[in-house]
Amino acid sequence: MKFRLLDVLICPKCKNFPFSLMNYTTESVKVRKKPKMALCNNFCGMKGKSPSEIDSSECKICMGKEIVAGELVCQSCGARYGIFEGVPFLKIE
């Protein structure tokens, strides 16, 4: 899972945005093309800030990382969703 996915994911339980990323591990991946501008519109998942608050050079670092395991936590209702083998599981139980 790329950090930039946090820019679009919402909690399926309460529809809140954004998630907090907790206890995660990453692995490096090869970046083929350097981004010319920030790819995230509303939320930079790697820095936990608005994209307007970060330098676009950080995007290349972000693009070179994949989240392979961790937990997404809703800041509103506290629901927790696991990330396993790079896939977020957003199932409501």
N, CA, C and O of each residue as an XYZ file, in Angstrom:
372
protein
N       0.848     -1.167      0.000
C       0.000      0.000      0.000
C       0.894      1.232      0.000
O       1.855      1.299      0.767
N       0.595      2.185     -0.833
C       1.327      3.449     -0.864
C       0.776      4.405      0.200
O      -0.410      4.365      0.528
N       1.644      5.255      0.727
C       1.206      6.272      1.678
C       0.122      7.159      1.068
O      -0.782      7.611      1.771
N       0.213      7.407     -0.245
C      -0.740      8.327     -0.868
C      -2.169      7.801     -0.842
O      -3.106      8.570     -1.060
N      -2.362      6.509     -0.581
C      -3.710      5.970     -0.459
C      -4.442      6.580      0.738
O      -5.671      6.648      0.745
N      -3.697      7.020      1.741
C      -4.320      7.660      2.903
C      -5.003      8.974      2.534
O      -5.794      9.502      3.315
N      -4.703      9.504      1.353
C      -5.333     10.729      0.860
C      -6.780     10.485      0.428
O      -7.555     11.434      0.313
N      -7.151      9.232      0.188
C      -8.496      8.946     -0.315
C      -9.305      7.978      0.554
O     -10.525      7.909      0.409
N      -8.662      7.239      1.441
C      -9.397      6.282      2.269
C     -10.226      6.985      3.337
O      -9.766      7.933      3.973
N     -11.462      6.505      3.528
C     -12.304      6.990      4.623
C     -12.747      5.789      5.451
O     -12.763      4.657      4.968
N     -13.099      6.047      6.682
C     -13.563      4.987      7.568
C     -14.923      4.479      7.067
O     -15.853      5.272      6.923
N     -15.053      3.174      6.798
C     -16.339      2.658      6.335
C     -17.425      2.686      7.412
O     -18.615      2.617      7.104
N     -17.011      2.788      8.662
C     -17.973      2.786      9.764
C     -18.606      4.160      9.975
O     -19.824      4.264     10.121
N     -17.778      5.225      9.993
C     -18.310      6.561     10.308
C     -18.046      7.600      9.220
O     -18.485      8.744      9.337
N     -17.334      7.210      8.168
C     -17.023      8.082      7.016
C     -16.052      9.212      7.352
O     -15.997     10.209      6.634
N     -15.289      9.069      8.430
C     -14.310     10.095      8.807
C     -13.054      9.988      7.941
O     -12.760      8.934      7.376
N     -12.327     11.089      7.851
C     -11.084     11.198      7.073
C     -10.161     12.132      7.823
O     -10.656     13.104      8.395
N      -8.867     11.917      7.866
C      -8.086     10.768      7.409
C      -7.877      9.757      8.533
O      -8.216     10.013      9.688
N      -7.321      8.622      8.178
C      -6.918      7.612      9.151
C      -5.577      7.990      9.768
O      -4.788      8.720      9.168
N      -5.327      7.483     10.976
C      -3.986      7.501     11.557
C      -3.348      6.160     11.216
O      -4.004      5.121     11.283
N      -2.088      6.184     10.855
C      -1.353      4.964     10.528
C      -0.515      4.594     11.742
O       0.309      5.387     12.197
N      -0.722      3.392     12.267
C      -0.056      2.967     13.494
C       0.728      1.672     13.274
O       0.357      0.829     12.457
N       1.820      1.541     14.026
C       2.604      0.300     14.087
C       2.843     -0.315     12.710
O       2.568     -1.495     12.491
N       3.348      0.484     11.803
C       3.500      0.011     10.433
C       4.950     -0.299     10.086
O       5.886      0.214     10.699
N       5.101     -1.157      9.081
C       6.417     -1.459      8.522
C       6.368     -1.175      7.027
O       5.336     -1.334      6.375
N       7.517     -0.749      6.503
C       7.602     -0.428      5.078
C       8.740     -1.210      4.444
O       9.619     -1.740      5.125
N       8.696     -1.265      3.133
C       9.840     -1.783      2.387
C      10.088     -0.843      1.222
O       9.171     -0.181      0.735
N      11.329     -0.791      0.783
C      11.716      0.096     -0.316
C      11.356     -0.526     -1.655
O      11.470     -1.735     -1.858
N      10.917      0.343     -2.567
C      10.629     -0.073     -3.941
C      11.307      0.910     -4.888
O      11.586      2.049     -4.516
N      11.568      0.468     -6.096
C      12.234      1.315     -7.077
C      11.246      2.343     -7.641
O      10.111      2.014     -7.985
N      11.709      3.598     -7.726
C      10.897      4.676     -8.291
C      11.330      4.876     -9.737
O      12.491      5.179    -10.008
N      10.404      4.706    -10.652
C      10.730      4.840    -12.073
C      10.762      6.289    -12.531
O      11.625      6.681    -13.316
N       9.827      7.076    -12.042
C       9.712      8.454    -12.502
C       9.523      9.377    -11.302
O       8.643      9.151    -10.472
N      10.343     10.405    -11.214
C      10.246     11.355    -10.112
C       9.019     12.247    -10.315
O       8.857     12.838    -11.382
N       8.154     12.348     -9.301
C       6.987     13.220     -9.441
C       7.399     14.688     -9.510
O       8.319     15.113     -8.811
N       6.719     15.458    -10.350
C       7.025     16.880    -10.508
C       6.311     17.736     -9.475
O       6.718     18.865     -9.202
N       5.237     17.189     -8.901
C       4.482     17.917     -7.885
C       3.887     16.902     -6.916
O       3.931     15.694     -7.151
N       3.336     17.411     -5.837
C       2.727     16.528     -4.844
C       1.579     15.749     -5.476
O       0.758     16.318     -6.195
N       1.525     14.452     -5.209
C       0.480     13.603     -5.769
C      -0.768     13.569     -4.900
O      -1.853     13.248     -5.385
N      -0.627     13.891     -3.640
C      -1.765     13.891     -2.725
C      -2.477     15.241     -2.791
O      -1.838     16.284     -2.926
N      -3.797     15.209     -2.695
C      -4.572     16.448     -2.775
C      -4.883     17.067     -1.420
O      -4.759     18.280     -1.246
N      -5.289     16.231     -0.449
C      -5.754     16.745      0.834
C      -4.895     16.360      2.026
O      -4.849     17.084      3.021
N      -4.209     15.216      1.933
C      -3.494     14.691      3.096
C      -2.277     13.895      2.659
O      -2.392     12.960      1.867
N      -1.112     14.266      3.175
C       0.119     13.509      2.936
C       0.216     12.445      4.030
O       0.468     12.762      5.193
N       0.015     11.186      3.650
C       0.030     10.098      4.617
C       1.388      9.857      5.247
O       1.464      9.429      6.398
N       2.464     10.123      4.515
C       3.803      9.892      5.053
C       4.145     10.913      6.139
O       4.741     10.561      7.157
N       3.773     12.160      5.928
C       4.098     13.222      6.879
C       2.953     13.551      7.833
O       3.170     14.194      8.860
N       1.731     13.115      7.503
C       0.582     13.411      8.356
C       0.187     14.876      8.318
O      -0.294     15.421      9.311
N       0.391     15.518      7.163
C       0.115     16.948      7.015
C      -0.587     17.209      5.693
O      -0.764     16.310      4.871
N      -0.981     18.459      5.511
C      -1.500     18.899      4.223
C      -0.356     18.908      3.213
O       0.761     19.280      3.573
N      -0.591     18.511      1.961
C       0.478     18.546      0.952
C       1.080     19.938      0.761
O       2.238     20.053      0.360
N       0.323     20.985      1.040
C       0.849     22.348      0.897
C       1.916     22.666      1.944
O       2.657     23.638      1.795
N       2.000     21.859      2.996
C       2.964     22.084      4.072
C       4.279     21.334      3.873
O       5.193     21.473      4.686
N       4.390     20.542      2.806
C       5.616     19.770      2.594
C       6.265     20.144      1.272
O       5.614     20.675      0.372
N       7.543     19.863      1.171
C       8.283     20.100     -0.062
C       8.009     18.944     -1.024
O       7.984     17.786     -0.609
N       7.805     19.251     -2.295
C       7.477     18.200     -3.267
C       8.611     17.183     -3.444
O       8.384     16.092     -3.966
N       9.833     17.535     -3.011
C      10.933     16.564     -3.092
C      10.685     15.369     -2.163
O      11.251     14.295     -2.370
N       9.849     15.554     -1.150
C       9.494     14.453     -0.241
C       8.678     13.383     -0.965
O       8.654     12.227     -0.542
N       8.007     13.768     -2.059
C       7.166     12.821     -2.797
C       7.989     11.670     -3.371
O       7.513     10.536     -3.412
N       9.201     11.942     -3.810
C      10.035     10.864     -4.354
C      10.376      9.856     -3.259
O      10.386      8.650     -3.502
N      10.653     10.349     -2.061
C      10.927      9.458     -0.930
C       9.692      8.608     -0.649
O       9.789      7.397     -0.448
N       8.537      9.256     -0.636
C       7.275      8.567     -0.378
C       6.999      7.504     -1.437
O       6.590      6.391     -1.107
N       7.218      7.837     -2.696
C       6.953      6.901     -3.792
C       7.856      5.670     -3.718
O       7.529      4.627     -4.283
N       8.976      5.785     -3.032
C       9.909      4.678     -2.900
C       9.626      3.771     -1.719
O      10.442      2.912     -1.386
N       8.468      3.955     -1.075
C       8.113      3.134      0.085
C       6.746      2.498     -0.105
O       5.825      3.111     -0.644
N       6.634      1.268      0.345
C       5.362      0.547      0.378
C       5.096      0.149      1.823
O       5.983     -0.370      2.499
N       3.888      0.388      2.294
C       3.479     -0.071      3.621
C       3.081     -1.536      3.465
O       2.154     -1.854      2.720
N       3.776     -2.421      4.161
C       3.501     -3.854      4.015
C       2.663     -4.418      5.160
O       1.990     -5.435      4.997
N       2.703     -3.764      6.308
C       1.920     -4.211      7.457
C       1.667     -3.021      8.362
O       2.440     -2.062      8.371
N       0.597     -3.083      9.114
C       0.300     -2.006     10.049
C      -1.173     -1.967     10.381
O      -1.905     -2.941     10.204
N      -1.586     -0.808     10.870
C      -2.964     -0.647     11.305
C      -3.440      0.759     10.980
O      -2.739      1.738     11.237
N      -4.641      0.850     10.412
C      -5.297      2.130     10.173
C      -6.279      2.345     11.311
O      -7.091      1.468     11.607
N      -6.208      3.515     11.956
C      -7.087      3.814     13.083
C      -7.884      5.066     12.755
O      -7.317      6.099     12.399
N      -9.210      4.966     12.879
C     -10.074      6.116     12.635
C      -9.922      7.099     13.788
O     -10.026      6.720     14.954
N      -9.677      8.357     13.458
C      -9.494      9.391     14.478
C     -10.810      9.782     15.139
O     -10.806     10.397     16.205
N     -11.940      9.433     14.520
C     -13.240      9.806     15.053
C     -13.864      8.707     15.915
O     -14.161      8.930     17.089
N     -14.064      7.517     15.331
C     -14.771      6.458     16.061
C     -13.840      5.416     16.685
O     -14.289      4.573     17.462
N     -12.545      5.466     16.351
C     -11.579      4.539     16.934
C     -11.532      3.165     16.279
O     -10.808      2.286     16.746
N     -12.294      2.963     15.203
C     -12.270      1.670     14.504
C     -10.857      1.388     13.997
O     -10.134      2.303     13.602
N     -10.476      0.120     14.015
C      -9.134     -0.290     13.604
C      -9.233     -1.291     12.461
O     -10.060     -2.203     12.470
N      -8.360     -1.090     11.476
C      -8.340     -1.937     10.291
C      -6.893     -2.326     10.004
O      -6.007     -1.471      9.991
N      -6.659     -3.599      9.779
C      -5.310     -4.091      9.552
C      -4.834     -3.924      8.120
O      -5.623     -3.864      7.177
N      -3.516     -3.851      7.990
C      -2.854     -3.871      6.685
C      -1.978     -5.121      6.690
O      -1.083     -5.254      7.524
N      -2.241     -6.036      5.755
C      -1.517     -7.298      5.679
C      -0.989     -7.488      4.264
O      -1.745     -7.399      3.296
N       0.306     -7.749      4.145
C       0.957     -7.937      2.847
C       0.643     -6.783      1.894
O       0.460     -6.980      0.693
N       0.584     -5.572      2.458
C       0.373     -4.372      1.657
C      -1.070     -4.057      1.319
O      -1.333     -3.100      0.590
N      -2.022     -4.844      1.833
C      -3.436     -4.645      1.508
C      -4.201     -4.198      2.751
O      -4.184     -4.897      3.765
N      -4.887     -3.024      2.690
C      -5.709     -2.603      3.823
C      -7.050     -3.347      3.807
O      -7.710     -3.424      2.771
N      -7.441     -3.884      4.948
C      -8.716     -4.591      5.073
C      -9.690     -3.693      5.826
O      -9.578     -3.520      7.040
N     -10.643     -3.127      5.097
C     -11.580     -2.151      5.659
C     -12.962     -2.754      5.859
O     -13.972     -2.114      5.567
N     -13.008     -3.960      6.346
C     -14.277     -4.655      6.557
C     -14.853     -4.293      7.923
O     -14.150     -4.306      8.933
N     -16.152     -3.970      7.932
C     -16.843     -3.693      9.195
C     -17.338     -5.019      9.756
O     -17.972     -5.809      9.057
N     -17.037     -5.248     11.032
C     -17.503     -6.493     11.665
C     -18.554     -6.202     12.684
O     -19.068     -7.121     13.321
